[in-house]
Amino acid sequence: MKVDWGPLRAELALWRAERLSLGLWWRDDDATAPSVALDRLLALGAALGLPPHLAVIPQAAEPVLAQHLGREAVALVHGWAHQNYAPEGAKKAEFGHPRDEALQEAQKALARMTALFGASLLPMFVPPWNRIAPDITAGLSHLGYTALSTYTPRGAREVAGLVQINTHVDPIHWKAGGGLLAPETVVNSALATLIARRKGAQDTAEPLGFLTHHLVHDEEIWTFTRMFLSEMLDAGALPLNLLERKDDLP
């Protein structure tokens, strides 16, 4: 795979010259059980020294998953059942619209994940399809959640008592039904985010989040994931384990 990393390398050189710090974290969604793909994800994270943060679907999670992960990954709460409740014509979402059962499901999700993963769980709520209604967000901290993660740069570090740490780079071409987006598209998207941060248009303190879905990866996605994360780390990005910083999230 040929990728022009030149512009990204040049931008990261400017970050180093200006003594700016860039945290890097990795979120992977939709885990429920051990699999060959999950083992590959964990092996890549170990090789890079960058632990994946697995957004696990609580209702479908198999108890053996917690034992399988050990300390190689951080568990997050990925909604409840990953079921679409969006009105007809709206984009998919499980928690994107007010529902009477929504907070009850979020509470059940945290209870089940805590029972399964214990100290390996970061009480971060990751709404399926990265969409959540403000009324639901407002109730999460009262249930015991401390953080929230969606997609696109955060507008503020805290929202409704939760630290928001989003993801920003997704290599999958969802609109085409899967596969790798054109590498230059992914690189240019990351580049635009970094430039905006360096110029003060976005929150420089928010870790850059790389988002994957191990169950749908093909070889090109695996290859690009390894290359992109390696480039970032080699250029000085700081690999983050958010669980280790649960009392002082960035």
N, C-alpha and C positions, 0 to 999 in steps of 0.2 A: 504494500500500500504506500503510495507516494502522497505525502502531506507537506505543504509549505508551512513550516513552523516559524519562518523568519519574522513575520510581523508580531507574533505572540512573544517570541524570544526578545525582540526589541522592546516591547512594552514592559516585559518583566525586568529587563535591564534598567529601564527608567524607574521602576519601583525600587530596585536595589540602590540606584544612584540617589534617590530621594529618601532613602532609609524608611520606606514604607513596609509594613509587615502584612503578609497575606496568609491568612489561615485557609486551609483546604480541608473540606470534609466530603465524605462519600456516603450517599443515601441510595439504598436499593429497595425497591418496593415489591410487595405482593408475596412475600415468603409465607409458606404454611408448613413445609415439611422438608426433610433432607432430600437432596437430589444430586445428580451428577453436576448439574449447572451450579448449584449452590456450593458444592465442593470446589469447583473451579473458581468461583467468586472468592471464597475464603482463602484459597491458595494464592490468588493474585494479590489480595489484600496483605497477606503475610509477606509476600515477596517485595511489595512496595513499602511496607511499613505503614500502611494506611488502612485502618480497620473499617470495613463496611458497617454502616448503620442500617440494620435490616428493619424495614417497616413491615411488621408481621400482621396478617389478618387474624384478629383474635378468635372469631367464631370457628374458623377452619383450622387453626393452629394445632398441630399434633404435639403431644407432650414430649415426644422424642426429639423434637427440634431444639428444645432448650439444652438438652444433654449434648446434642450434636455440635452446637455452636461453641460451647465452652467459653473461652475468653477471646476468641478470634473475631467476634463481632459484637456490636451493641444492638439490643432489641429496642424497637420503637413500636408505638401503637398505631396501626393502620386502620382507622375507622372501627367498624364492628364486623360486618359481613361482606364488605365491598359490593354492596347492592345499590343499583341506580334508582334514586327516587326523584329525579329531576322531572319537572312537568314536560309534557310533550312539546318538542321543538326546542327545548333548552339543552345546554351542554350537560353531559353526564355528571352526576354528583350524588354522593350518599348523604352528605351533611351540608349541601349547598343551599338548602331551603329549609325554613322552619318546619319542624315536625314535633308532635307531642312526645314521640318516643326517643327523639334524638339524644337528649342528655342522659336518659336512662340507658341507652345503648352505649354511650361513651363511658358511663360509670361501670357497666358490666365489662366493657372491653378492658378498662384499667385493672379491674379486680382479677380478671382471668389472666391477663398478661403478668401481673404481679405474682400470682400463684405459680405460673409456669416458669418465669425467668428470674424472679427474686432480685438480687443485687445486680444482675446483668441487664436490667431494664432501666432505660431512661424514660421518665414519664412525659414523653413528647408525643403530642397528638399529630398524626399525619393523615389528613382527610383524603380519602380516595379521590382521584382525579384532581387533587390539589385545590378543591373548592370547599369553602365553609361559610355559612351565613354568620353575620356579626352577632346575632342573638345567641347562636350556639357557642361561638367563641367566648362570649361573655360569661358563660356558665362553667367553662372547663376548669378554671383554677379552683373553683369551689369543690370540684370532684377530686382534686389531688394532682392534676396536671401542672407541670411547671414550664412547659415549652410547647411551641407550635411550629410546624414546618409545612410550607406550601411551595409555590414556584414563583419566580421573579423576585427582584430586589425588594427588601423590606422597606416600608415607609418609616418605621420607627422600631427601636430595639424591643420595646415592650408593647403588648396589646392585651388589654383586659387582664393584666396580671401575669401574662405569659411572656417569656422571652421568645422572640420570633427569629428562627434561623432557617432561612429558605434555601432552596436549590435554584441554580441558575443556568446550568449547562446540561442539556439532554441530547444524546447522540442518536436517538431513535426517530425514524421518519414515520410518526404515527399516522399522519394524514394519508400516507401511501400504504398503510396496512402493516408497517414494520420495516425492518432492514435499517441500514445505516443512512443517516442524512449525508448529503455531500460533505466530506470532511471540511472543505473551505467554509461551508455554512456554519458548522459547529465552531470552528476556530474563530471566525469573524464575530460570532455571537459572544463568545468568551472575551474576545478582544474589546468589543464595544463596552462590555460590562466593566472591564478593568480600566479602560480609559475614563469612563464616567466616574468611577470611584476616585481615580487619581486626581481628577479635576474638581472633585468635591460635589458632583451632582448626585452621587449615591453614597450610602453609608460605607465608609472605608473599613470600619471595624467588623462588618458582617463577614463571616467566613464564606469563601466561594464554595458553593455546593454543586457537586457533580451527581447527576441522577441517572440510575440504571434500573433495569428490570431483568434480572438474570434468567428468568424463565423463557424469555423471548429472544435472547441473544443468538445471532448467527456468528460465524467466524469473523466477519468484518467488524461487527460491533465489539467483540472481545478484543480484537487487535487494536482498534482505535482507542478503546478504553485504556488498555495498557499503555499505549503511546502517549495519549493525552496526559494521563496522570503522572507518567514518568517525566514528561516535559515540565510539568508544573513543579514537581518536587525537585528536579534537577536544577531548576531556576531559582529555588529558594523558598517556595511555598512551604508553610509549616503544616505537617500532617496532624490533624486533630482527632482526638477521641473525646467526644462530647461527654461521655459518661464520666470520664476522669475529671471533667470540669463542671460537673452538675451543679456545684454550689457557686460557680462563678462563670456562667455561660457568657460567651463574647457577644 
